[in-house]
């Protein structure tokens, strides 16, 4: 089914407002990025990259923006910012970063783009040509995801926009460098990481130049930019930054997740075991973790328990990700109800210890559901939703447990909220209509359903009117 590109607005209008930017970014995320097979929907990785990103956001002038950092499974060295605070980083960038300061420098640069509102500024200065360019990029992304030729889609906008946009684009890059460098140092990271990462990115751009169209190389690197950063490093107070344990663990995790074929998992397992036996790992804890994860993926649960326990015993540093894999390995290896109960008890303790760790909440809920403890899962999810009501996965979990208990109105009510958060109000309305028709809940719940149905029906009607007016 063909997808329509987001409405970029009237070429003759004013600069995008922050609210319009956010709406546009949410639409791109819902309709393109999260639908892409390259989107890495991995709770541990998402938790880590957002925790790192918000360490940087906290010291920036963009603290009022609701950022969302996400990861794309991609073998090229890149990262990019979308409108409204959405920032992507490729898995290869995380794997190739030699320390956490290097990775933080990439995120700091992208935060600089968002803070300075470069997309909106581009639209203000050269709105028509920028819209052609952005529209062609989105068209290329859609074509690439559907297996069509992206070069042909890009060619439509290149001739009209490239020559006028290139100079301003370089200005944007230099400004993002300056802002990102300041954010990096203010957050306590080593500024040398930015110079080192930029040099490696330049090499990576050359390496991948024949693989991607020019417009999808989002960060053209030149000697002037690198020289400017190196000069800033010389004038800055360079200080060492100790990498977090989770940085090394996530790199081990991505090493496993980048190729989940049987042979890929066997190769990863052999690599981690070799690092452990020869004591060659940068982080023995991360090597044990990688061994445990690869063993779980290969259904070698006994070996997974041993490796996970070795990882946990190798350090006293708190880590939700590390505790999570111990719980998962024990649960998967359980051969009796008593062993499964022990694993669930341990997972409950982990969830209590890390109440804000999404990866822990996701895994604990999944374990409860797989154990058939749906009433307990619902109670836990309700507590989680009281902390954060904007996670579609929690509502999906709720729907699963309500369905298992044959509570159909509540099932469809939860599914409606999931669809709404995924950016599909019409689908949410349809679920609420089904919930209303089933009507197997109490008076209070049915009143909630009716009120929500009226609210979302009005929202869908208003969106249709806006779309018709914009045509």
C-alpha positions in Angstrom: 0.0 0.0 0.0 1.4 3.4 -1.0 2.2 5.8 1.8 1.5 9.6 1.5 4.3 11.9 2.5 3.6 14.3 5.5 2.0 17.6 4.7 4.9 20.1 4.7 2.6 23.1 4.7 2.3 26.0 2.3 5.5 27.0 0.6 4.6 30.6 1.0 3.9 30.4 4.7 6.0 31.4 7.7 8.6 29.4 9.6 7.4 26.2 11.2 6.3 26.7 14.7 7.8 24.4 17.4 4.4 22.7 17.7 4.2 22.1 13.9 7.8 20.7 14.0 6.8 18.3 16.7 3.7 17.2 14.8 5.7 16.7 11.6 8.4 14.7 13.5 5.7 12.5 15.1 4.2 11.8 11.7 7.5 10.8 10.2 8.3 8.5 13.2 4.9 6.8 13.1 4.6 6.4 9.4 8.2 5.8 8.3 10.8 5.2 11.0 8.9 2.9 13.3 7.5 1.0 10.3 11.0 0.4 8.9 12.6 -3.0 9.4 15.8 -1.2 10.3 14.1 0.4 13.4 15.6 -1.3 16.4 12.8 -1.9 18.8 15.0 -3.1 21.6 14.1 -1.8 25.1 17.7 -2.1 26.5 19.2 -0.2 23.7 16.5 2.4 23.7 16.9 2.9 27.5 20.6 3.3 27.1 20.6 5.8 24.2 17.9 7.9 25.9 19.7 8.0 29.2 22.9 9.1 27.4 21.0 11.6 25.3 19.3 13.2 28.3 22.6 13.6 30.1 23.5 15.9 27.3 20.1 17.5 26.9 20.2 18.4 30.7 23.0 20.9 30.1 21.8 22.3 26.8 19.6 25.2 26.0 17.1 22.7 24.6 16.0 21.3 27.9 12.3 22.3 27.3 12.1 20.0 24.2 10.8 16.5 24.6 13.6 14.6 22.9 13.4 11.0 21.8 16.5 9.1 20.8 16.2 5.9 18.8 18.5 3.4 16.9 18.4 2.2 13.4 20.0 -1.2 12.5 22.4 0.0 9.8 26.0 -0.9 8.9 26.9 2.7 8.0 28.4 5.3 10.3 25.7 8.0 10.7 23.2 9.8 12.8 20.5 12.3 12.0 17.9 14.6 13.6 14.3 14.8 12.6 12.0 17.8 13.3 10.7 18.2 16.9 13.5 16.5 18.8 13.7 13.0 17.3 17.3 11.8 17.0 18.5 8.6 15.3 21.8 6.9 15.6 22.9 3.9 13.5 24.0 0.7 15.2 27.4 0.9 13.4 28.0 4.3 15.0 27.6 2.8 18.5 29.7 -0.2 17.6 32.5 1.9 16.1 32.7 4.4 18.9 35.9 3.6 20.8 34.6 5.3 24.0 31.4 6.9 25.4 32.7 10.4 24.8 32.9 9.7 21.0 29.3 8.4 21.0 28.1 11.4 23.1 29.8 13.8 20.7 27.5 12.5 17.9 24.4 12.9 20.0 25.6 16.4 21.1 25.9 17.4 17.5 22.4 16.3 16.7 21.0 18.0 19.8 22.7 21.2 18.4 20.7 20.8 15.1 17.5 20.5 17.1 18.3 23.3 19.5 19.0 25.7 16.7 15.9 24.6 14.8 17.8 24.1 11.5 15.0 22.6 9.6 12.6 25.5 10.5 15.4 28.0 9.6 15.9 26.3 6.3 12.2 26.6 5.5 12.3 30.3 6.5 15.2 31.2 4.2 14.5 29.0 1.2 11.2 27.4 1.9 10.3 26.2 -1.6 13.6 24.6 -2.4 13.9 23.1 1.1 10.4 21.5 0.8 11.5 20.0 -2.6 14.6 18.6 -0.9 12.9 17.3 2.2 10.1 15.8 0.2 12.5 14.0 -2.1 14.5 12.7 0.9 11.3 11.3 2.4 10.3 9.8 -1.0 13.7 8.2 -1.2 13.3 6.7 2.3 9.9 5.3 1.4 11.3 3.9 -1.9 14.3 2.3 -0.2 12.1 0.7 2.5 9.8 -0.8 -0.2 12.7 -2.0 -2.4 12.4 0.6 -5.1 15.2 2.7 -6.5 15.9 5.5 -4.1 18.3 7.3 -6.5 15.5 7.9 -9.0 13.2 9.4 -6.3 16.0 11.7 -5.1 16.8 13.0 -8.5 13.5 14.8 -8.7 14.6 17.3 -6.0 18.3 17.4 -6.4 18.6 19.7 -9.4 16.2 22.3 -7.9 17.5 22.4 -4.4 21.1 21.1 -4.1 23.0 24.2 -5.3 21.1 26.6 -3.2 21.0 24.4 -0.1 24.6 23.2 0.1 26.1 26.4 1.5 23.5 26.8 4.2 23.8 23.2 5.1 27.5 23.6 5.8 26.6 26.6 8.0 24.2 24.4 9.9 26.8 21.7 10.3 29.4 24.2 11.7 26.8 25.7 14.1 25.8 22.2 15.3 29.5 21.4 15.8 29.9 24.5 18.0 26.8 23.8 20.1 27.5 20.1 20.3 31.0 20.7 21.5 29.8 23.0 24.3 27.1 20.5 25.3 29.7 17.7 25.4 32.1 19.5 27.6 29.4 20.9 29.9 28.1 17.3 30.4 31.5 16.2 31.6 32.6 14.2 28.6 36.0 14.3 27.0 36.0 16.8 24.1 38.7 14.9 22.4 36.0 12.4 21.6 34.4 14.7 19.1 37.7 15.3 17.2 38.4 11.6 17.1 34.8 10.7 16.1 34.8 13.3 13.3 38.0 12.0 11.9 36.6 8.5 11.9 33.3 9.7 10.4 35.2 11.4 7.5 36.9 8.0 6.8 33.5 6.3 7.0 32.0 8.8 4.6 34.7 8.0 2.1 34.2 4.2 2.7 30.4 4.4 2.1 30.4 7.0 -0.6 29.6 4.5 -3.3 26.8 2.9 -1.3 24.4 5.8 -0.7 23.0 8.8 -2.7 24.5 12.1 -1.8 21.5 13.5 0.0 21.4 10.5 2.4 24.9 11.2 3.5 23.5 13.5 6.2 26.8 14.8 7.5 29.3 15.7 4.8 32.7 16.0 6.5 35.4 18.4 5.4 38.9 19.3 6.6 37.7 22.7 7.8 35.2 21.3 10.2 37.7 18.8 11.6 40.4 21.5 12.0 37.9 23.8 13.8 37.0 21.0 16.3 40.7 20.2 16.9 41.3 23.9 17.6 38.5 23.9 20.1 39.9 20.8 21.8 43.3 22.5 22.2 41.7 25.5 23.9 39.4 23.4 26.1 40.2 21.8 29.5 40.4 18.2 28.3 39.5 15.7 31.0 39.1 12.0 31.0 35.7 10.5 31.2 35.2 6.9 32.4 32.9 4.9 30.2 29.7 3.7 31.9 29.4 -0.1 32.2 26.2 0.1 30.2 28.1 1.6 27.2 30.2 -1.6 27.0 27.2 -3.9 27.6 25.1 -2.3 24.9 28.0 -2.6 22.4 28.1 -6.3 23.3 24.3 -6.5 22.9 24.4 -4.9 19.5 27.1 -7.2 18.4 24.7 -10.0 19.0 21.6 -8.3 17.6 23.2 -7.1 14.4 23.0 -10.6 12.9 20.5 -12.9 14.5 20.9 -15.7 12.0 22.0 -19.0 13.5 25.5 -18.6 12.1 25.7 -15.0 13.1 24.7 -15.9 16.7 27.2 -18.8 16.7 30.0 -16.5 15.5 29.1 -13.9 18.2 29.1 -16.6 20.9 32.5 -17.9 19.7 33.9 -14.3 19.7 32.8 -13.6 23.2 34.0 -16.9 24.6 37.3 -16.3 22.9 37.5 -12.9 24.6 36.7 -14.5 28.0 39.2 -17.4 27.6 42.1 -15.2 26.4 41.2 -12.3 28.8 41.3 -10.0 25.8 38.0 -8.1 26.3 38.0 -4.4 27.0 35.2 -5.2 29.5 35.1 -8.8 30.9 31.6 -8.0 32.2 30.4 -7.1 28.7 32.0 -10.2 27.2 30.2 -12.4 29.7 27.0 -10.5 28.9 27.4 -11.0 25.2 28.0 -14.7 25.7 24.9 -14.9 27.8 22.7 -13.1 25.3 24.0 -15.2 22.4 23.4 -18.4 24.4 19.8 -17.3 25.1 19.2 -16.6 21.4 20.6 -20.1 20.6 18.4 -21.6 23.3 21.5 -22.8 25.3 19.9 -21.8 28.5 22.2 -23.6 31.0 25.2 -21.9 29.5 23.3 -18.6 29.5 22.7 -18.8 33.2 26.4 -19.4 33.9 27.5 -16.5 31.7 24.9 -14.2 33.0 25.9 -15.0 36.6 29.6 -14.5 35.7 28.7 -11.1 34.3 26.9 -10.1 37.4 29.6 -11.4 39.7 32.3 -9.6 37.8 31.2 -6.2 38.9 29.5 -4.3 41.7 28.3 -1.5 39.5 24.5 -1.2 39.4 23.0 -2.0 36.0 19.4 -2.7 35.1 20.5 -4.3 31.9 22.8 -6.7 33.7 20.3 -7.7 36.3 17.7 -8.2 33.5 19.7 -10.8 31.7 20.3 -12.8 34.9 16.5 -12.9 35.4 15.8 -13.8 31.8 18.4 -16.6 31.7 17.1 -18.1 34.9 13.5 -17.9 33.7 14.3 -19.5 30.3 16.4 -22.3 32.0 13.7 -23.1 34.6 12.7 -26.8 34.5 10.2 -26.7 37.4 7.5 -24.5 38.8 9.8 -23.8 41.8 12.6 -22.6 39.6 10.2 -20.5 37.5 8.8 -18.9 40.7 12.3 -18.1 41.9 13.1 -16.4 38.6 9.9 -14.4 38.7 10.7 -13.4 42.3 14.1 -12.2 41.2 12.6 -10.3 38.3 10.1 -8.6 40.7 13.0 -7.5 42.9 14.8 -6.1 39.8 11.6 -4.2 38.8 11.3 -2.8 42.3 15.0 -1.7 42.3 14.7 0.0 38.9 11.1 1.4 38.8 11.9 3.7 35.9 13.8 1.3 33.7 11.5 0.5 30.7 13.6 -2.5 29.7 13.0 -4.1 33.1 9.3 -3.3 33.0 8.9 -4.8 29.5 10.8 -8.0 30.4 9.0 -8.5 33.8 5.6 -8.1 32.2 6.5 -10.5 29.4 7.7 -13.1 32.0 4.4 -12.7 34.0 2.3 -13.2 30.9 4.3 -16.2 29.7 3.8 -17.7 33.2 0.0 -17.1 32.9 -0.1 -14.6 35.7 -2.2 -12.1 33.8 -4.0 -10.5 36.8 -0.6 -9.8 38.4 0.6 -8.4 35.0 -2.4 -6.1 34.8 -1.8 -4.7 38.3 1.9 -4.1 37.5 1.1 -2.4 34.2 -1.4 -0.1 35.8 1.3 1.0 38.2 3.6 1.6 35.3 1.0 3.6 33.4 0.5 5.8 36.4 4.2 6.8 35.9 4.1 7.2 32.1 0.9 7.1 30.1 2.6 7.5 26.7 4.0 4.1 26.1 2.0 2.1 23.4 3.8 -1.2 24.4 2.4 -1.1 27.9 -1.2 -0.7 26.5 -0.4 -3.6 24.1 0.6 -5.8 27.1 -2.6 -4.7 28.9 -4.7 -5.8 25.9 -3.0 -9.2 25.8 -3.7 -9.9 29.5 -7.3 -8.7 29.3 -7.8 -10.9 26.2 -6.4 -13.9 28.2 -8.9 -13.2 31.0 -11.7 -12.7 28.4 -12.3 -9.1 29.4 -13.0 -7.9 25.9 -14.2 -4.3 26.6 -11.0 -3.6 28.6 -9.0 -5.4 25.9 -10.3 -3.1 23.1 -10.1 -0.1 25.3 -6.4 -0.7 25.9 -5.9 -1.4 22.2 -7.5 1.9 21.4 -5.0 3.7 23.6 -2.2 1.9 21.9 -3.3 2.9 18.4 -3.7 6.5 19.5 -0.2 6.6 20.8 1.0 5.0 17.5 -0.5 7.9 15.7 -3.7 6.3 14.3 -6.8 7.9 15.9 -9.2 6.3 13.3 -8.0 2.8 14.4 -8.5 3.9 18.0 -12.0 5.0 17.3 -12.8 1.6 15.8 -11.5 -0.2 18.8 -13.6 1.9 21.1 -16.7 1.2 19.0 -16.0 -2.5 19.4 -15.5 -2.1 23.2 -18.8 -0.2 23.4 -20.6 -3.0 21.4 -19.2 -5.8 23.6 -20.1 -3.9 26.8 -18.9 -6.6 29.2 -17.4 -4.2 31.7 -18.8 -2.3 34.7 -20.7 1.0 34.5 -17.6 3.1 35.3 -15.6 1.6 32.5 -18.4 1.9 30.0 -18.7 5.6 30.9 -14.9 6.0 30.3 -15.3 4.3 26.9 -18.2 6.5 25.8 -16.3 9.7 26.9 -13.1 8.6 25.1 -15.1 7.6 22.0 -16.7 11.1 21.7 -13.3 12.8 22.3 -11.5 10.8 19.6 -14.4 11.0 17.1 -14.2 14.8 17.3 -10.4 14.6 16.9 -10.7 12.4 13.8 -13.3 14.8 12.3 -11.0 17.8 13.0 -8.0 16.1 11.4 -10.0 15.3 8.3 -11.2 19.0 8.0 -7.6 20.2 8.4 -6.5 17.8 5.6 -9.2 18.9 3.3 -8.5 22.6 4.0 -4.8 22.0 3.3 -5.4 20.5 -0.1 
